[in-house]
Amino acid sequence: MFGLGPVGLVTAVCFARRGNQVVGIDPDRDRLEKIRRAEAPFFEPKLKEYLTDTIARGAFSVADDSSVNMRSDLAYIAVGTPSSEDGSIDLTYVKNAAVAIGQSIRESTQYQLVVVKSTVIPGTARTLVKPVLERESGKAAGKGFGLCSNPEFLREGNAVHDAEFPDRIVIGGEDVDAITRLENFYKEFHGETTPPVIRTTHESAELIKYANNAFLAMKVSYINTIANIAERTPNADVKAIAQGIGLDERIGSKFLNAGLGWGGSCFPKDLRALVRYSKSLHYAPELIEAAVASNENQKQRAIQLAKHALGSLVGKRIAILGLAFKPETDDMREAVSIPLVRSLLTEGANVVVYDPAAMRNARAFFRDTVTYARDLYGCLDEADCCIVVTEWHEFTTITPKMFLERMRCPVVIDGRRIYKADEFLRAGIRYSGIGLGPKAN
Ligand SMILES: NC(=O)c1ccc[n+]([C@@H]2O[C@H](COP(=O)([O-])OP(=O)(O)OC[C@H]3O[C@@H](n4cnc5c(N)ncnc54)[C@H](O)[C@@H]3O)[C@@H](O)[C@H]2O)c1
């Protein structure tokens, strides 16, 4: 497994859990040291347990380069594909991994199946990975080695479950034998719970991943758009609207939670890459561009609501509950909290932050510009306004009474709609929630 981020490491330990011998390769030595001690390098439910078990049994080990004997049946490329300045993806790590795999199979007589799991734009497997593998190994694709595109759909925060129980498996390639080998591997791995397998071309497989994430992001942006209309409509509530449309089977209820916008390690970079790729084909994907633009505006919605409640934010103590881009992760990549906190600081506010898992990662972004609360209650103490940015379960346990006792001024902006508006308003909280229209008779 090349690359031990959320995708590579979780996939590796899940494979190792069920009878496979897995070697994880990553140049990040700090990460490797942690893994060797069976410490999860990032927060992910169940990961620690799986690491401890697989390392203790010798089913999973790690190395910092592929000079370890690569007599493997499968070599996965699960390295990062970050955004470049212009929005396209940086394929350097994918290329480096392909070089390492190619070189490591040069002397081998064994057939090697290479699988691209990283999210890559259409054409990457065929025009980058394949020629690099052929050049470095001295072998021809389809003979000395096979190549498949196998995009990953797991969700951080639910990654172990998703790796063990995916809802579909997409395998792209041009070599029927390679596709069949990979399909058989998954059938053996998943047994009776094997989901539908989609066999297709490299390019369709690569595009499926982008189409999937763009759709989900657009769905969230869509309900946020409806939320903005609801906020201007007396007595309307986007939660009821989401429920009403979510029960339509053609729509479905997931990804209809209105909020402060989407962030994270995938949606922003994948949508940018898809727009960029599409434009390189002389087609402007207007719908996707609109989702990106409306999401940028949505991230600032809490600032507008805070100003509406408090007037100027200069010198105001603003409590931020939640920093990670979503609950059950410590991942801060492109989290909504980042532009939000920066805007609050620009407005002259004093910002105090708390997150159950992401405090350490947050320091890299905010350094000494904010106060880091020791716990949830410390965050609320003497605050003039509280903004819920990430819907951690812990935050749902705070009662209106607790807000009233702790805060200097009980202004609560529920950026993820986790509280019951009526209960909070009745208790005397100055509550505003995304997508909640004004009360009127
Ligand atoms: N994070 C997610 O939820 C998610 C979900 C689905 C798909 N993806 C995609 O999967 C890929 C991996 O995502 P991630 O979040 O795990 O990435 P990440 O950036 O968190 O981790 C990637 C790892 O690869 C390592 N690496 C870099 N070059 C390497 C090389 N030549 N050999 C071996 N390791 C190398 C890095 O040191 C790092 O530890 C990306 O393309 C991403 O878009 C991510």
The ligand as an ORCA input file, in Angstrom:
! r2SCAN-3c Opt
* xyz 0 1
  N      -9.486     11.317      2.668
  C     -10.592     10.828      2.141
  O     -11.661     10.812      2.790
  C     -10.601     10.271      0.744
  C     -11.712      9.541      0.300
  C     -11.701      9.012     -0.974
  C     -10.612      9.239     -1.804
  N      -9.558      9.978     -1.358
  C      -8.420     10.152     -2.262
  O      -7.457      9.162     -1.917
  C      -6.128      9.699     -2.029
  C      -5.441      9.638     -0.684
  O      -6.155     10.444      0.218
  P      -5.689     10.643      1.724
  O      -6.623     11.608      2.341
  O      -5.469      9.306      2.348
  O      -4.263     11.325      1.440
  P      -3.224     12.050      2.412
  O      -2.666     13.173      1.627
  O      -3.802     12.284      3.764
  O      -2.081     10.934      2.614
  C      -1.307     10.511      1.551
  C      -0.051      9.822      2.080
  O       0.737      9.442      0.958
  C       2.097      9.578      1.316
  N       2.940      9.604      0.123
  C       3.287     10.639     -0.673
  N       4.099     10.219     -1.660
  C       4.260      8.885     -1.502
  C       4.974      7.883     -2.225
  N       5.658      8.170     -3.343
  N       4.925      6.627     -1.776
  C       4.227      6.302     -0.692
  N       3.521      7.220      0.040
  C       3.545      8.481     -0.372
  C       2.118     10.850      2.142
  O       3.280     10.936      2.952
  C       0.824     10.708      2.965
  O       1.061     10.060      4.207
  C      -6.306     11.107     -2.575
  O      -6.233     11.065     -3.969
  C      -7.715     11.482     -2.144
  O      -8.295     12.432     -2.988
  C      -9.522     10.484     -0.105
*
